[in-house]
Amino acid sequence: MKKKNTENVRIIALGGVGEIGKNLYVIEIDSDIYVVDAGLMHPENEMLGIDVVIPDISYLTERADRVKAIFLTHGHDEAIGGVFHCLSKLSVPVYGTKLTLALLREKLKQYGFNQKADLREVHAKSVITFETTKVSFFRTNHSIPDSVGISFKTSLGSIVCTGDFKFDQTPALNQACDIGEIAKIGNNGVLALLSDSANAEKPGYTPSEALVQDEISNAMYNAENRVIVAVSSSNINRVQQIINATNQNGRKLAVAGKNMMTTLQLAIKLGYVTADEELFVPVQEVKKMAKNDVVILTAGSHGEPLAALTKMAKQNHKQLHIEKDDTVVIASTPLPGQELTYSKTVDFLTRSGAQVIFAQKRVHVSGHGCQEELKLMLNLLKPKYLIPVNGEYRMQKAHSRIAEEVGMKRSDIFLIDKGDVVEFRGQNVKIGEKVHQGNILIDGLGVGDIGNIVLRDRRLLSQDGILIVVITLDKQKKQLISGPEIITRGFVYVRESEELIVKATEMVKGIVKEQTENSIVEWSTLKQSMRDVLNQFLYEKTKRKPMIIPIIMEV
């Protein structure tokens, strides 16, 4: 590493602020760019039909020659789910711990990434040397093993990204935060801290994982019939606890869902989950077993816990249905914005006759630190500046108040939005010019082919339906050969709206007659005239605005 002073540091969030998930942070040290995490986010309610959302990385692709590496803090989708897109645009190495890279390889296969990726394994004691910085790591505690924080050393001080963390004194798998290393980094001087804000609104400490084991085991012990446990597939600590509880209660475990099975097999192979082969039974065998002998472990297609449960409750699942007197344990909490879905799922399950155990009992604890843990991280690292990340704005704001409580000045705390640039030059710091940011929407195999216009059309279709007008014209004779035929879906019930459809048909005939009397018939003009007239007429009669699609066939 060349002995030169750092002249300029820029920190940019392309995701992970003002939202939960989709983490992607850009650290620029002089001319070099380093990326921390590249995750995905589950779609918001208005993103109809969208599977997942990843950050727009145009800012990085336009500077591809300057991007040196991608660093991953842990193996959750919120941190690694968008790496496949980055690697399709950028030829850079990806650094991560053993489990994180193993999960990433599966994610790359899932998205059909066939190129050879340069994946480089690190651990909590690794140090990677670049021309402008030394990158070191420290062990953190989260709901997935092998999670780390990352420190970029500069002459202005270190830039530290905590990743997702909590301070659990009795952690699962004995993976505690390395408090000594964190304090050491703090004593050497921290310029800026990017710290997890997900639980910044919650006072006190996040309860320990040790409490969850007993609650899950008790739920199985008290269940007279089948037990179905829903969990996020990447919450490997929780999966191990479910395996332990199944063993304690003398039951067998059936794993439902390809994503869940893949993650579990990987974790067992790498030694992060311990389980005997005899414990497991195929899902297909469940119907043949005594109901008090089995536990079913499930997660959705994207690793979220609720999707598969909802299908089971509605009797739509290919393999399993919720039966009367089943015990359903939801070992997760809803993401912000998913509370309604969570509530409806619990209602469906209850209507199906199941006993549902969820938030009222301690069958799940968060993987994120609450206020006292955020204070501890601040006091250990003693940053000159704080940038709250990984949270919606109100969580970032709560984190800033916590920082003020431990003595930081408000002017040293930056509540940034996506695309904002925090720029450090010598002793000066300022918010620079905003850079391009946005969302890339994934629908099926399509990456980025769904934009705002398509989403707008989907919203229109979901709200007021569609009306299709089909006519056949002889362009030479300028005559209407057949039609208009009007077809509607999601707009009105045709049998009860015959008068409306007849009137609309007559109006279309009038438009066609008027237009064909001109010397030149332009199909685009004719279609627009049909849309304009029908839009006004239908809104006056129904106060609805269906999507109107004219189809003109020429003979």
N, C-alpha and C positions, 0 to 999 in steps of 0.2 A: 504493500500500500504506500503510495507516494505521500511524503510528509508535506502536505500543503493544507492551509486552512480552508475550511468550507466558506464559500462566499455567499451562497444563496440556498435556502431550503424552502420548498413549497410543499404544502400538504393539501390534497384534494380528495373529497369523497364523491365517487361516482355512484354510490349506493350506500345503504346502511344508515342514512340519517333521514329523519322525518318519516321513518318506516321501520318495520321489523323484518330483518332478512335482507337478501340481495347485497350483502356486504362487499364493498370493493373500495379500497383506500389506496391512493397514489402518494408515494413519498418521492419527491424530486430533490436530489442532493447535487447541486451544481447542474451538470448536463445529464446526469444519470437518473433513470426512473426505475423505481421499485414498486411492485404491486403487492399489497397485503390482502389476501382472500379474494375470491371471485365467486360469489354465491348466487343463489336464486331466491325468489320470494313466491309464495303461493298467491294466486290472483285475487284481486279485490272483487267484491260482488258484481260490480258493473262490467268486469272483464269477461263477458259471456263467452263460454266455450274455450277459454284459454286454460292451458294446463299449468304452466309456470311462467315466471317473468324473470329475466336476467338483465344486468345493466348494459347500457349502450357504451361500447368501448371505443367509439370513434376518436376520442381524444388520444387514446393509446395507439391506435392503428396509424394515425397521422404522424406519430413520432416513434414508429416501430424500431428504428435504428438506435434509439436511446433507451429502450426498455431492456433492463438487464436480467430481471428475474421476477417470478411470482412466488410469494411466501404464503403458506397456509397455516392458520393457527390451530385448526381442528377439523374433524371429518364430517360435520353436519352439512346438510345441503345448503344452508344459509352461508356457508363459507367456501364450499367446493363445487356447488351445482352449476356455476357458470364457467368453470375452467375450460370445458371442452370448446366453448365459443372463443375464449381468449387464445387457445392453442391453434384454432383454425385460422386466426389472423396474425398471431405473433409467434415467432420462432425463438422461444426463451426457455430456460430451465425452470422447473417447478420444484420448490423445496418444501418438504413436509415430513412429519414423523411417520413411523412404520405403518400404523393403522390408517392414518389419514391418506397416505398414498395408496394403500390397498383398496380403500373405499373409492378413491378417485379413479383407479383403474376400472372398477366396475361401472362407475358413472360414465366414463368415456365409452365403454362398450355399449352401454344403454343408449347413448346418443349416436351410435354408429361412427365414432371417431376412429378412423382406420390408420391415421398417420402414426408414426413412431414418436411418442412423447418422451422428452428428456426429464424424467422424474428422479430427483435426488433426495435420498433419505437423510434426515437430520435427527438429532435428539436434543434433550434439554441442555447438554454441555457443548454442543457444536458451536463453532465460530467460522463464519464464511467471510473471506476477505475480498473486497472489491477495490477498485481504484479510488473511490470516493468515500468508502465507509467499511466498517466491520460490522457484520450482522451476528448477533448472539441471541440465545433463546433462554427462556426460563419456564419451568414446569408450572402449569396452572391446574386448578381443579374445576371440572365441568361435568356434564352428564354423559360425556363420552371420554374414554381413556385417550392418552397420548395428546392432550391439548397443551399448547404452549403459548406464551407471550413472546413478542419479538422486539428486539432493541436494535436500532440503527445508530451507530456511534458517529458523531461529527464533532468538529472543533467548537461548534456552538453549543454542544450538549447532545445528549441522546434523544432520539425520537422513539417513543415506546408505544407499541400497540398491545394492549392486554389480551385481545381476543375475548371470548366469552369466559367468565370466571366467577367463582365464589370461593370463600374460605370455609371449607368443611373440616371440622376437627376430627370427625370419624368418617372419612370418605370411603366410598366403595373402591375396592381393589387397591386400597392404601395409596391412592394417587393424590397426595396433598400438594397444595401450593408450596413452591420453594421460596418461603418467606425470606430466608437468608440471602438468596441470589437477588431477589427483588430489592431488598434493602441495599445491597451492594451497588446495584445499578443507580439507585437513588442517591447514594453517597457520592458517586462519581459525577453526578450532575445530569439532570433531565431537562432538556429544552421544552419538549412538548409531549403530552400524554394523550393518546387516543384510548378512551376507556369505556367499557361496556355500561350502557345506561338502561338496560331492559327492565331492571327492578328498582330503578332510582326513586320511584314513588312510594316504595314499601319500606316502612320503618323496621328497625331491628336487624336480625340476621336471617338468612335463608335456613330453614330447618335442615338437619342432617339427613343424609341418605340412610343412616342406620335406623331411623324411625320407619322408613317405608317397608323394609324387609318384614317386620313383625305384622304390619297392617295387611300386607298381601297374603302372608301365611295364615293369618286369622280369617280372612275372607274365604280362603280355600277350605279351612277347617270347618267353618260354619255352613258351608254350602252343601246342600243335600243332593244336588244334581250336578250338571256340567258347570264348569267355570270357563268363561271366555274373557281373556285379558287383552285389551287394546292398548297398544303402546307405539310410540314413534320408533321405527325400525332402527334408527341410528342411536337411540338411547340405550347403548350397550350395557351400561350399569344397571338399568332397570331390567333388561332382559336377563342378566345374571341373577338378579333377585327373584325373578319369576321362576327361573329354573331351580333355584335353591328351595323356594316355597313349594314347588311341585314335588320335589324330592322329599321334603319334610312331611308332606301329607300323603305320601304313598300313591301318588297319581302318575299318569303318563301324560306327556306333552305332545300335542299335535300342532304343527306350525302351518298357518293358512296365509297364503300370499307369497308370490315369487320374490318380491323385494325383501320381505322379512326373512325368508329362507336363505336368500343369497347373503344378506348381512350376517345372519347367525352362523352360517357355515364358514364364512370368512373369519369371523371373530374367534370361533373355536379353533380353526386351523392355525391362527396366529398366536393363540394362547391367551387372548383377552377374555374369553368366556370358557368356563370349565363345565363340562357336562358329559355324562356317560351315554354311549350310543343306545343302551337299553332303555333310556328314559323316553325316547322319541317313538311315536307311532305315526304312520301316514294319516293324513286327513281323511282319506277314503275309508279308513278302518273305524272312524269315530262312531258311526251308526251301529256298528256291531258290538261296541263296548258298553259295559254298565255305565250309567250316566254319572255315578259318583267316583268313577275311576279316571276321568279325563280332564285335562286343562287344554284349552285351545288358545294359542297365541296368535294374534293377528295385527296387521297394519295395512294401510292402503297402498295403492300402486306407486305412489310417490313417497312412501314412507310415513305419511301422516296417519294418525290412528283412527279417524272417524269414518272414512269413505267405505271401508269394508263392513264396518258395523252397521251403517245405514242400510247397505244392501241386504245384510242378514236380517235386519229388523223388518224390511219390506218384502222379504221372501224372494229377493232378486239375486242372491248370491249363488254362484254355480255349485258350490259344495256344501254350504252350511246355512241353516236357518235358525233364528232365535226361537227357542221353544219355551213353553210355560215352565216356570220355576227354574230356568237357567239363572246363574249369577254372572252378571257382566261387570267387570272391573275396568274402568277407564283410567289407566295409569298415565294421564297427561292432563295438561290444562289447555284451554283454548287460546290460540293466538289472537292478538288484537284484531278485531274485525270479524272473527269467526265465532263469536259468542252465541249468535243466533243459531248458527248451524249446530253448534255443540248442544244447545238447549233442546233443539228440535230432535236431535239424535237420541238424547236421553228420554224424551217424550215417546218417540217411536218404540224404543226398547221397552219402556214401561208398559205401553199398550200391548206389546207382544207377550206380556206376562212375566218378563224377567225382573229380577231384583237387581237394581243398578247401584253400584258403589262408585262414587266419583269424588267430587271436591269436598264433600262433607267429612270424609275420612282421609287420613294421611297415606293414600295409596300413590301419591306422587309429590315430589318436591321439585322446585325449580332448579335449573342449572346455573342461574344468574344470581349474583350477590345483591343483597338489599343494602339499605343506606349505611349501616355500620361497616359493612364490608367495603363499600366504595370509599368510605372515610379512611379505612385502614390502608387501602391501596394508595390513596393520595398521600397519606402520612409516610408510607414507606418510600415512595418514589420522589416525593417533594418536587413536582414539576414546576417549571417557571410559568408554563402555559398549559391550559387544559382544553381539549376538544372532546366533548361528550359525543359518543357515536353509538351505533347499534340500538336505536330506539326512536320512537315517534317524538315529535317536537316537545310535547309536554314532559316526556321522560328526560330528554336532554336538558330541559329547563330545570327539572327537579334535581338533576345531577349538578347543575351549575350552583343551585342554592346550597347543596351539600358542600361543594368546594369552598363557597364563601364561609360556611360554618367552621371549616378547618383552617381558615385564615387566608384564603386566596382572594385577590382583588377581582372585582367584577370585570375590570378592563383586561384581565389576563385570561378570561374564559371566553371561548369562541363558540357560539351556537350557530353552526353552519348548516346550510342546506346543500342538496346535491348540486355539484358544479362550482360551489364556492371555493376560492383559493385563499389559504392562509399562508402568507409569505414572510419569511424571516430573512432579513439581510443585516448582518452584523448584530447590533443591539436593537434594531428597529423591526417592528412587526406590523403588518397591515393586511387587510382583506383586499386581494387583487381582483383583477377582472374575471368575471365568471366564465367558465369553460363549458363546452357543449356536454350535455348529459341527457339521459332519457331511458326509456324502457325498450327492451326487445322482447316481444311476446312469442311464446312457443305454443303452438297448437298442433298436436300430433307430431309429425316429422318436420313440420314447417318451422323454421327458425327465422323470425323477423319478417315473414311474409304477411303477417297480420298487423295492420296499422290502425290509426285513429278512424279512418274512413270506414274500414270493415267493422270495427267495433261500433261505430255510430249506426251502421246498417243493421247490425245484430240487435242493438238496443231498440231501433225503430220496429223491427220485426217482432221483438218480444212485447212491445207496448201496444201497437196498433195493427199488427198483421201486414198482409200483403194483398194487393189486388193486381191481377194480370189481365191485360186486354189484348186479345189476339184477333188480328184482321188479315185477310188475304186480298191483295190488290193486283189488278192488271195495270202495270205502269204505262204501257203503250196506249191503252184505251182509256186510262184514267178512270177505272171503274172498280167499285168494291165487289169482289167476287163472292166472298163469304165473311160472316161475322158481322159485327163484333161479337166475340164470345168473351164473357167476363168470368174469371175464376178467382175466388178469394180463399184465403187461409188465414185464420186468426183475426179476421176483421168483423164480419157479420155472419150469422147463420142464414144461408141463402134462402131456405124455405120460408123463413119468417120475414124476409126482406126483399120479396120479389118486386115490389113497387120501386124500391130504391135501385135495384139492378136494372130493371126495365128502363127507368129514366136515364140512368148512366149510359146504357146502351144507345139510347136515342141521341144523347149528347155526343157520343163518339161518332155516330153516323153523320151528324150535322157537321162536326169538325172535318171529317174525311171529305164530305161533299164540298165544303167550302175550300179546303186546301187543293183538291184535285181540279177545281175549276181554274186554278192558276196555270200558267203555261209550263212552269217547272215544279215538279213535286220533290221537295227535299225531305227524305225520311227523318232526319234529325229535327227539322222544324215541325213536322207533323207529330212526332213523338212528344216533343216539348209542349205543343199546343194541347195534346190529350192530357198530359200530366197537369198542366196549369188549370184547365177547366174542371177536370175531375177532382183535383185537390180542393178547390174552392167549394164545389158542389157537395162533396162528401163531408167536408168540415162543417158546412152550414147545416147539413142534415143530421150528422152523428157526433160532431165535436171530436172526431178522431182524424188522425192523419196517417193512413196506411201507406206503405211503400207501393208506389204505382209503377208497374213495369209494362210498357207497351211493346208488343211483339208484332212486327209487320212482315208478312211472307209475300214474296213477289212471284207472280206467274207471267 
